Amino acid sequence: MRFELYRDAGGQWRWRLRVQNGNVVADSAEGYARREDCEHGIALVKQSAAAPTVDMTTRIA
């Protein structure tokens, strides 16, 4: 698994998370004007990776 940092066609910075079989399992969903902001987005995803899984089908509305 790896994060790929790249520029889109409009020159914005973006990231995507690619797994070993080549599939993209997550992406930035928005472009960043500054590379540093894009790298910060990657850091936030890495930090949040330990988040718990919540089964929303068992919740009472």
mmCIF file of the N, C-alpha and C atoms, coordinates in Angstrom:
data_MODEL
# 
_entry.id   MODEL 
# 
loop_
_atom_site.group_PDB 
_atom_site.id 
_atom_site.type_symbol 
_atom_site.label_atom_id 
_atom_site.label_alt_id 
_atom_site.label_comp_id 
_atom_site.label_asym_id 
_atom_site.label_entity_id 
_atom_site.label_seq_id 
_atom_site.pdbx_PDB_ins_code 
_atom_site.Cartn_x 
_atom_site.Cartn_y 
_atom_site.Cartn_z 
_atom_site.occupancy 
_atom_site.B_iso_or_equiv 
_atom_site.pdbx_formal_charge 
_atom_site.auth_seq_id 
_atom_site.auth_comp_id 
_atom_site.auth_asym_id 
_atom_site.auth_atom_id 
_atom_site.pdbx_PDB_model_num 
ATOM 1   N N  . MET A 1 1  ? 0.852   -1.161 0.000   1.00 0.00 ? 1  MET A N  1 
ATOM 2   C CA . MET A 1 1  ? 0.000   0.000  0.000   1.00 0.00 ? 1  MET A CA 1 
ATOM 3   C C  . MET A 1 1  ? 0.903   1.230  0.000   1.00 0.00 ? 1  MET A C  1 
ATOM 4   N N  . ARG A 1 2  ? 0.481   2.248  -0.785  1.00 0.00 ? 2  ARG A N  1 
ATOM 5   C CA . ARG A 1 2  ? 1.286   3.475  -0.829  1.00 0.00 ? 2  ARG A CA 1 
ATOM 6   C C  . ARG A 1 2  ? 0.404   4.679  -1.133  1.00 0.00 ? 2  ARG A C  1 
ATOM 7   N N  . PHE A 1 3  ? 0.831   5.833  -0.642  1.00 0.00 ? 3  PHE A N  1 
ATOM 8   C CA . PHE A 1 3  ? 0.216   7.102  -0.996  1.00 0.00 ? 3  PHE A CA 1 
ATOM 9   C C  . PHE A 1 3  ? 0.965   7.643  -2.193  1.00 0.00 ? 3  PHE A C  1 
ATOM 10  N N  . GLU A 1 4  ? 0.234   8.110  -3.186  1.00 0.00 ? 4  GLU A N  1 
ATOM 11  C CA . GLU A 1 4  ? 0.823   8.741  -4.359  1.00 0.00 ? 4  GLU A CA 1 
ATOM 12  C C  . GLU A 1 4  ? 0.439   10.215 -4.351  1.00 0.00 ? 4  GLU A C  1 
ATOM 13  N N  . LEU A 1 5  ? 1.414   11.067 -4.468  1.00 0.00 ? 5  LEU A N  1 
ATOM 14  C CA . LEU A 1 5  ? 1.234   12.514 -4.491  1.00 0.00 ? 5  LEU A CA 1 
ATOM 15  C C  . LEU A 1 5  ? 1.453   12.956 -5.931  1.00 0.00 ? 5  LEU A C  1 
ATOM 16  N N  . TYR A 1 6  ? 0.508   13.715 -6.487  1.00 0.00 ? 6  TYR A N  1 
ATOM 17  C CA . TYR A 1 6  ? 0.626   14.096 -7.894  1.00 0.00 ? 6  TYR A CA 1 
ATOM 18  C C  . TYR A 1 6  ? -0.119  15.404 -8.161  1.00 0.00 ? 6  TYR A C  1 
ATOM 19  N N  . ARG A 1 7  ? 0.104   15.948 -9.339  1.00 0.00 ? 7  ARG A N  1 
ATOM 20  C CA . ARG A 1 7  ? -0.618  17.136 -9.800  1.00 0.00 ? 7  ARG A CA 1 
ATOM 21  C C  . ARG A 1 7  ? -1.675  16.701 -10.811 1.00 0.00 ? 7  ARG A C  1 
ATOM 22  N N  . ASP A 1 8  ? -2.864  17.268 -10.676 1.00 0.00 ? 8  ASP A N  1 
ATOM 23  C CA . ASP A 1 8  ? -3.934  16.951 -11.624 1.00 0.00 ? 8  ASP A CA 1 
ATOM 24  C C  . ASP A 1 8  ? -3.813  17.824 -12.874 1.00 0.00 ? 8  ASP A C  1 
ATOM 25  N N  . ALA A 1 9  ? -4.739  17.678 -13.808 1.00 0.00 ? 9  ALA A N  1 
ATOM 26  C CA . ALA A 1 9  ? -4.681  18.414 -15.074 1.00 0.00 ? 9  ALA A CA 1 
ATOM 27  C C  . ALA A 1 9  ? -4.754  19.922 -14.875 1.00 0.00 ? 9  ALA A C  1 
ATOM 28  N N  . GLY A 1 10 ? -5.364  20.360 -13.767 1.00 0.00 ? 10 GLY A N  1 
ATOM 29  C CA . GLY A 1 10 ? -5.468  21.783 -13.481 1.00 0.00 ? 10 GLY A CA 1 
ATOM 30  C C  . GLY A 1 10 ? -4.315  22.339 -12.671 1.00 0.00 ? 10 GLY A C  1 
ATOM 31  N N  . GLY A 1 11 ? -3.326  21.490 -12.375 1.00 0.00 ? 11 GLY A N  1 
ATOM 32  C CA . GLY A 1 11 ? -2.160  21.937 -11.629 1.00 0.00 ? 11 GLY A CA 1 
ATOM 33  C C  . GLY A 1 11 ? -2.300  21.857 -10.116 1.00 0.00 ? 11 GLY A C  1 
ATOM 34  N N  . GLN A 1 12 ? -3.416  21.331 -9.640  1.00 0.00 ? 12 GLN A N  1 
ATOM 35  C CA . GLN A 1 12 ? -3.646  21.191 -8.206  1.00 0.00 ? 12 GLN A CA 1 
ATOM 36  C C  . GLN A 1 12 ? -2.952  19.936 -7.675  1.00 0.00 ? 12 GLN A C  1 
ATOM 37  N N  . TRP A 1 13 ? -2.527  19.972 -6.418  1.00 0.00 ? 13 TRP A N  1 
ATOM 38  C CA . TRP A 1 13 ? -1.922  18.811 -5.773  1.00 0.00 ? 13 TRP A CA 1 
ATOM 39  C C  . TRP A 1 13 ? -3.013  17.878 -5.273  1.00 0.00 ? 13 TRP A C  1 
ATOM 40  N N  . ARG A 1 14 ? -2.824  16.586 -5.462  1.00 0.00 ? 14 ARG A N  1 
ATOM 41  C CA . ARG A 1 14 ? -3.767  15.565 -5.004  1.00 0.00 ? 14 ARG A CA 1 
ATOM 42  C C  . ARG A 1 14 ? -2.992  14.353 -4.489  1.00 0.00 ? 14 ARG A C  1 
ATOM 43  N N  . TRP A 1 15 ? -3.695  13.509 -3.743  1.00 0.00 ? 15 TRP A N  1 
ATOM 44  C CA . TRP A 1 15 ? -3.103  12.251 -3.301  1.00 0.00 ? 15 TRP A CA 1 
ATOM 45  C C  . TRP A 1 15 ? -4.105  11.131 -3.560  1.00 0.00 ? 15 TRP A C  1 
ATOM 46  N N  . ARG A 1 16 ? -3.576  9.930  -3.657  1.00 0.00 ? 16 ARG A N  1 
ATOM 47  C CA . ARG A 1 16 ? -4.419  8.728  -3.731  1.00 0.00 ? 16 ARG A CA 1 
ATOM 48  C C  . ARG A 1 16 ? -3.704  7.622  -2.979  1.00 0.00 ? 16 ARG A C  1 
ATOM 49  N N  . LEU A 1 17 ? -4.488  6.710  -2.428  1.00 0.00 ? 17 LEU A N  1 
ATOM 50  C CA . LEU A 1 17 ? -3.959  5.560  -1.709  1.00 0.00 ? 17 LEU A CA 1 
ATOM 51  C C  . LEU A 1 17 ? -4.185  4.340  -2.578  1.00 0.00 ? 17 LEU A C  1 
ATOM 52  N N  . ARG A 1 18 ? -3.090  3.723  -2.990  1.00 0.00 ? 18 ARG A N  1 
ATOM 53  C CA . ARG A 1 18 ? -3.155  2.579  -3.905  1.00 0.00 ? 18 ARG A CA 1 
ATOM 54  C C  . ARG A 1 18 ? -2.683  1.330  -3.167  1.00 0.00 ? 18 ARG A C  1 
ATOM 55  N N  . VAL A 1 19 ? -3.431  0.225  -3.321  1.00 0.00 ? 19 VAL A N  1 
ATOM 56  C CA . VAL A 1 19 ? -3.053  -1.043 -2.698  1.00 0.00 ? 19 VAL A CA 1 
ATOM 57  C C  . VAL A 1 19 ? -2.223  -1.866 -3.672  1.00 0.00 ? 19 VAL A C  1 
ATOM 58  N N  . GLN A 1 20 ? -1.696  -2.985 -3.179  1.00 0.00 ? 20 GLN A N  1 
ATOM 59  C CA . GLN A 1 20 ? -0.731  -3.769 -3.967  1.00 0.00 ? 20 GLN A CA 1 
ATOM 60  C C  . GLN A 1 20 ? -1.266  -4.264 -5.308  1.00 0.00 ? 20 GLN A C  1 
ATOM 61  N N  . ASN A 1 21 ? -2.574  -4.505 -5.417  1.00 0.00 ? 21 ASN A N  1 
ATOM 62  C CA . ASN A 1 21 ? -3.101  -4.983 -6.698  1.00 0.00 ? 21 ASN A CA 1 
ATOM 63  C C  . ASN A 1 21 ? -3.318  -3.845 -7.696  1.00 0.00 ? 21 ASN A C  1 
ATOM 64  N N  . GLY A 1 22 ? -2.973  -2.616 -7.303  1.00 0.00 ? 22 GLY A N  1 
ATOM 65  C CA . GLY A 1 22 ? -3.067  -1.468 -8.200  1.00 0.00 ? 22 GLY A CA 1 
ATOM 66  C C  . GLY A 1 22 ? -4.339  -0.654 -8.050  1.00 0.00 ? 22 GLY A C  1 
ATOM 67  N N  . ASN A 1 23 ? -5.300  -1.148 -7.293  1.00 0.00 ? 23 ASN A N  1 
ATOM 68  C CA . ASN A 1 23 ? -6.553  -0.417 -7.109  1.00 0.00 ? 23 ASN A CA 1 
ATOM 69  C C  . ASN A 1 23 ? -6.361  0.779  -6.183  1.00 0.00 ? 23 ASN A C  1 
ATOM 70  N N  . VAL A 1 24 ? -7.075  1.851  -6.484  1.00 0.00 ? 24 VAL A N  1 
ATOM 71  C CA . VAL A 1 24 ? -7.099  3.031  -5.623  1.00 0.00 ? 24 VAL A CA 1 
ATOM 72  C C  . VAL A 1 24 ? -8.246  2.845  -4.643  1.00 0.00 ? 24 VAL A C  1 
ATOM 73  N N  . VAL A 1 25 ? -7.933  2.880  -3.344  1.00 0.00 ? 25 VAL A N  1 
ATOM 74  C CA . VAL A 1 25 ? -8.963  2.673  -2.320  1.00 0.00 ? 25 VAL A CA 1 
ATOM 75  C C  . VAL A 1 25 ? -9.381  3.971  -1.637  1.00 0.00 ? 25 VAL A C  1 
ATOM 76  N N  . ALA A 1 26 ? -8.640  5.046  -1.831  1.00 0.00 ? 26 ALA A N  1 
ATOM 77  C CA . ALA A 1 26 ? -8.998  6.355  -1.284  1.00 0.00 ? 26 ALA A CA 1 
ATOM 78  C C  . ALA A 1 26 ? -8.273  7.428  -2.077  1.00 0.00 ? 26 ALA A C  1 
ATOM 79  N N  . ASP A 1 27 ? -8.871  8.627  -2.090  1.00 0.00 ? 27 ASP A N  1 
ATOM 80  C CA . ASP A 1 27 ? -8.197  9.753  -2.724  1.00 0.00 ? 27 ASP A CA 1 
ATOM 81  C C  . ASP A 1 27 ? -8.580  11.046 -2.027  1.00 0.00 ? 27 ASP A C  1 
ATOM 82  N N  . SER A 1 28 ? -7.916  12.123 -2.397  1.00 0.00 ? 28 SER A N  1 
ATOM 83  C CA . SER A 1 28 ? -8.103  13.400 -1.714  1.00 0.00 ? 28 SER A CA 1 
ATOM 84  C C  . SER A 1 28 ? -9.469  14.027 -1.971  1.00 0.00 ? 28 SER A C  1 
ATOM 85  N N  . ALA A 1 29 ? -10.119 13.681 -3.053  1.00 0.00 ? 29 ALA A N  1 
ATOM 86  C CA . ALA A 1 29 ? -11.444 14.207 -3.418  1.00 0.00 ? 29 ALA A CA 1 
ATOM 87  C C  . ALA A 1 29 ? -11.449 15.717 -3.657  1.00 0.00 ? 29 ALA A C  1 
ATOM 88  N N  . GLU A 1 30 ? -10.337 16.368 -3.451  1.00 0.00 ? 30 GLU A N  1 
ATOM 89  C CA . GLU A 1 30 ? -10.212 17.791 -3.747  1.00 0.00 ? 30 GLU A CA 1 
ATOM 90  C C  . GLU A 1 30 ? -8.755  18.087 -4.075  1.00 0.00 ? 30 GLU A C  1 
ATOM 91  N N  . GLY A 1 31 ? -8.550  19.130 -4.850  1.00 0.00 ? 31 GLY A N  1 
ATOM 92  C CA . GLY A 1 31 ? -7.194  19.552 -5.165  1.00 0.00 ? 31 GLY A CA 1 
ATOM 93  C C  . GLY A 1 31 ? -6.712  20.576 -4.165  1.00 0.00 ? 31 GLY A C  1 
ATOM 94  N N  . TYR A 1 32 ? -5.415  20.637 -3.972  1.00 0.00 ? 32 TYR A N  1 
ATOM 95  C CA . TYR A 1 32 ? -4.783  21.590 -3.058  1.00 0.00 ? 32 TYR A CA 1 
ATOM 96  C C  . TYR A 1 32 ? -3.861  22.497 -3.860  1.00 0.00 ? 32 TYR A C  1 
ATOM 97  N N  . ALA A 1 33 ? -3.896  23.766 -3.549  1.00 0.00 ? 33 ALA A N  1 
ATOM 98  C CA . ALA A 1 33 ? -3.020  24.718 -4.234  1.00 0.00 ? 33 ALA A CA 1 
ATOM 99  C C  . ALA A 1 33 ? -1.569  24.524 -3.808  1.00 0.00 ? 33 ALA A C  1 
ATOM 100 N N  . ARG A 1 34 ? -1.359  24.135 -2.543  1.00 0.00 ? 34 ARG A N  1 
ATOM 101 C CA . ARG A 1 34 ? -0.001  23.981 -2.014  1.00 0.00 ? 34 ARG A CA 1 
ATOM 102 C C  . ARG A 1 34 ? 0.299   22.523 -1.715  1.00 0.00 ? 34 ARG A C  1 
ATOM 103 N N  . ARG A 1 35 ? 1.479   22.092 -2.094  1.00 0.00 ? 35 ARG A N  1 
ATOM 104 C CA . ARG A 1 35 ? 1.917   20.721 -1.822  1.00 0.00 ? 35 ARG A CA 1 
ATOM 105 C C  . ARG A 1 35 ? 1.869   20.414 -0.326  1.00 0.00 ? 35 ARG A C  1 
ATOM 106 N N  . GLU A 1 36 ? 2.248   21.377 0.492   1.00 0.00 ? 36 GLU A N  1 
ATOM 107 C CA . GLU A 1 36 ? 2.260   21.178 1.941   1.00 0.00 ? 36 GLU A CA 1 
ATOM 108 C C  . GLU A 1 36 ? 0.875   20.843 2.474   1.00 0.00 ? 36 GLU A C  1 
ATOM 109 N N  . ASP A 1 37 ? -0.154  21.471 1.917   1.00 0.00 ? 37 ASP A N  1 
ATOM 110 C CA . ASP A 1 37 ? -1.520  21.192 2.345   1.00 0.00 ? 37 ASP A CA 1 
ATOM 111 C C  . ASP A 1 37 ? -1.933  19.776 1.945   1.00 0.00 ? 37 ASP A C  1 
ATOM 112 N N  . CYS A 1 38 ? -1.499  19.343 0.783   1.00 0.00 ? 38 CYS A N  1 
ATOM 113 C CA . CYS A 1 38 ? -1.782  17.979 0.333   1.00 0.00 ? 38 CYS A CA 1 
ATOM 114 C C  . CYS A 1 38 ? -1.086  16.967 1.244   1.00 0.00 ? 38 CYS A C  1 
ATOM 115 N N  . GLU A 1 39 ? 0.160   17.231 1.581   1.00 0.00 ? 39 GLU A N  1 
ATOM 116 C CA . GLU A 1 39 ? 0.899   16.345 2.482   1.00 0.00 ? 39 GLU A CA 1 
ATOM 117 C C  . GLU A 1 39 ? 0.250   16.298 3.855   1.00 0.00 ? 39 GLU A C  1 
ATOM 118 N N  . HIS A 1 40 ? -0.308  17.422 4.296   1.00 0.00 ? 40 HIS A N  1 
ATOM 119 C CA . HIS A 1 40 ? -1.029  17.456 5.568   1.00 0.00 ? 40 HIS A CA 1 
ATOM 120 C C  . HIS A 1 40 ? -2.274  16.564 5.492   1.00 0.00 ? 40 HIS A C  1 
ATOM 121 N N  . GLY A 1 41 ? -2.958  16.582 4.355   1.00 0.00 ? 41 GLY A N  1 
ATOM 122 C CA . GLY A 1 41 ? -4.116  15.705 4.161   1.00 0.00 ? 41 GLY A CA 1 
ATOM 123 C C  . GLY A 1 41 ? -3.731  14.238 4.275   1.00 0.00 ? 41 GLY A C  1 
ATOM 124 N N  . ILE A 1 42 ? -2.595  13.875 3.707   1.00 0.00 ? 42 ILE A N  1 
ATOM 125 C CA . ILE A 1 42 ? -2.098  12.498 3.819   1.00 0.00 ? 42 ILE A CA 1 
ATOM 126 C C  . ILE A 1 42 ? -1.824  12.165 5.280   1.00 0.00 ? 42 ILE A C  1 
ATOM 127 N N  . ALA A 1 43 ? -1.198  13.078 5.996   1.00 0.00 ? 43 ALA A N  1 
ATOM 128 C CA . ALA A 1 43 ? -0.888  12.851 7.408   1.00 0.00 ? 43 ALA A CA 1 
ATOM 129 C C  . ALA A 1 43 ? -2.159  12.649 8.228   1.00 0.00 ? 43 ALA A C  1 
ATOM 130 N N  . LEU A 1 44 ? -3.206  13.395 7.920   1.00 0.00 ? 44 LEU A N  1 
ATOM 131 C CA . LEU A 1 44 ? -4.470  13.238 8.643   1.00 0.00 ? 44 LEU A CA 1 
ATOM 132 C C  . LEU A 1 44 ? -5.084  11.859 8.408   1.00 0.00 ? 44 LEU A C  1 
ATOM 133 N N  . VAL A 1 45 ? -4.998  11.371 7.183   1.00 0.00 ? 45 VAL A N  1 
ATOM 134 C CA . VAL A 1 45 ? -5.528  10.038 6.882   1.00 0.00 ? 45 VAL A CA 1 
ATOM 135 C C  . VAL A 1 45 ? -4.717  8.981  7.615   1.00 0.00 ? 45 VAL A C  1 
ATOM 136 N N  . LYS A 1 46 ? -3.404  9.112  7.605   1.00 0.00 ? 46 LYS A N  1 
ATOM 137 C CA . LYS A 1 46 ? -2.551  8.158  8.325   1.00 0.00 ? 46 LYS A CA 1 
ATOM 138 C C  . LYS A 1 46 ? -2.876  8.154  9.811   1.00 0.00 ? 46 LYS A C  1 
ATOM 139 N N  . GLN A 1 47 ? -3.075  9.327  10.384  1.00 0.00 ? 47 GLN A N  1 
ATOM 140 C CA . GLN A 1 47 ? -3.391  9.456  11.802  1.00 0.00 ? 47 GLN A CA 1 
ATOM 141 C C  . GLN A 1 47 ? -4.762  8.855  12.125  1.00 0.00 ? 47 GLN A C  1 
ATOM 142 N N  . SER A 1 48 ? -5.706  9.002  11.221  1.00 0.00 ? 48 SER A N  1 
ATOM 143 C CA . SER A 1 48 ? -7.070  8.534  11.446  1.00 0.00 ? 48 SER A CA 1 
ATOM 144 C C  . SER A 1 48 ? -7.260  7.058  11.136  1.00 0.00 ? 48 SER A C  1 
ATOM 145 N N  . ALA A 1 49 ? -6.239  6.410  10.605  1.00 0.00 ? 49 ALA A N  1 
ATOM 146 C CA . ALA A 1 49 ? -6.369  5.009  10.201  1.00 0.00 ? 49 ALA A CA 1 
ATOM 147 C C  . ALA A 1 49 ? -6.694  4.085  11.369  1.00 0.00 ? 49 ALA A C  1 
ATOM 148 N N  . ALA A 1 50 ? -6.433  4.535  12.591  1.00 0.00 ? 50 ALA A N  1 
ATOM 149 C CA . ALA A 1 50 ? -6.725  3.723  13.768  1.00 0.00 ? 50 ALA A CA 1 
ATOM 150 C C  . ALA A 1 50 ? -8.145  3.957  14.281  1.00 0.00 ? 50 ALA A C  1 
ATOM 151 N N  . ALA A 1 51 ? -8.975  4.637  13.521  1.00 0.00 ? 51 ALA A N  1 
ATOM 152 C CA . ALA A 1 51 ? -10.341 4.938  13.925  1.00 0.00 ? 51 ALA A CA 1 
ATOM 153 C C  . ALA A 1 51 ? -11.166 3.657  14.025  1.00 0.00 ? 51 ALA A C  1 
ATOM 154 N N  . PRO A 1 52 ? -12.097 3.609  14.959  1.00 0.00 ? 52 PRO A N  1 
ATOM 155 C CA . PRO A 1 52 ? -12.927 2.411  15.110  1.00 0.00 ? 52 PRO A CA 1 
ATOM 156 C C  . PRO A 1 52 ? -13.931 2.278  13.965  1.00 0.00 ? 52 PRO A C  1 
ATOM 157 N N  . THR A 1 53 ? -14.438 1.082  13.771  1.00 0.00 ? 53 THR A N  1 
ATOM 158 C CA . THR A 1 53 ? -15.496 0.817  12.809  1.00 0.00 ? 53 THR A CA 1 
ATOM 159 C C  . THR A 1 53 ? -16.831 0.869  13.547  1.00 0.00 ? 53 THR A C  1 
ATOM 160 N N  . VAL A 1 54 ? -17.767 1.619  13.018  1.00 0.00 ? 54 VAL A N  1 
ATOM 161 C CA . VAL A 1 54 ? -19.089 1.741  13.635  1.00 0.00 ? 54 VAL A CA 1 
ATOM 162 C C  . VAL A 1 54 ? -20.117 1.154  12.678  1.00 0.00 ? 54 VAL A C  1 
ATOM 163 N N  . ASP A 1 55 ? -20.864 0.169  13.139  1.00 0.00 ? 55 ASP A N  1 
ATOM 164 C CA . ASP A 1 55 ? -21.905 -0.464 12.338  1.00 0.00 ? 55 ASP A CA 1 
ATOM 165 C C  . ASP A 1 55 ? -23.168 0.400  12.435  1.00 0.00 ? 55 ASP A C  1 
ATOM 166 N N  . MET A 1 56 ? -23.416 1.176  11.425  1.00 0.00 ? 56 MET A N  1 
ATOM 167 C CA . MET A 1 56 ? -24.549 2.101  11.447  1.00 0.00 ? 56 MET A CA 1 
ATOM 168 C C  . MET A 1 56 ? -25.885 1.383  11.236  1.00 0.00 ? 56 MET A C  1 
ATOM 169 N N  . THR A 1 57 ? -25.860 0.127  10.849  1.00 0.00 ? 57 THR A N  1 
ATOM 170 C CA . THR A 1 57 ? -27.107 -0.602 10.631  1.00 0.00 ? 57 THR A CA 1 
ATOM 171 C C  . THR A 1 57 ? -27.729 -1.037 11.950  1.00 0.00 ? 57 THR A C  1 
ATOM 172 N N  . THR A 1 58 ? -26.988 -0.977 13.050  1.00 0.00 ? 58 THR A N  1 
ATOM 173 C CA . THR A 1 58 ? -27.527 -1.400 14.336  1.00 0.00 ? 58 THR A CA 1 
ATOM 174 C C  . THR A 1 58 ? -27.911 -0.219 15.215  1.00 0.00 ? 58 THR A C  1 
ATOM 175 N N  . ARG A 1 59 ? -27.751 0.973  14.738  1.00 0.00 ? 59 ARG A N  1 
ATOM 176 C CA . ARG A 1 59 ? -28.068 2.177  15.507  1.00 0.00 ? 59 ARG A CA 1 
ATOM 177 C C  . ARG A 1 59 ? -29.549 2.502  15.413  1.00 0.00 ? 59 ARG A C  1 
ATOM 178 N N  . ILE A 1 60 ? -30.113 2.957  16.492  1.00 0.00 ? 60 ILE A N  1 
ATOM 179 C CA . ILE A 1 60 ? -31.506 3.396  16.509  1.00 0.00 ? 60 ILE A CA 1 
ATOM 180 C C  . ILE A 1 60 ? -31.535 4.886  16.195  1.00 0.00 ? 60 ILE A C  1 
ATOM 181 N N  . ALA A 1 61 ? -32.348 5.271  15.251  1.00 0.00 ? 61 ALA A N  1 
ATOM 182 C CA . ALA A 1 61 ? -32.408 6.675  14.824  1.00 0.00 ? 61 ALA A CA 1 
ATOM 183 C C  . ALA A 1 61 ? -33.141 7.534  15.813  1.00 0.00 ? 61 ALA A C  1 
# 
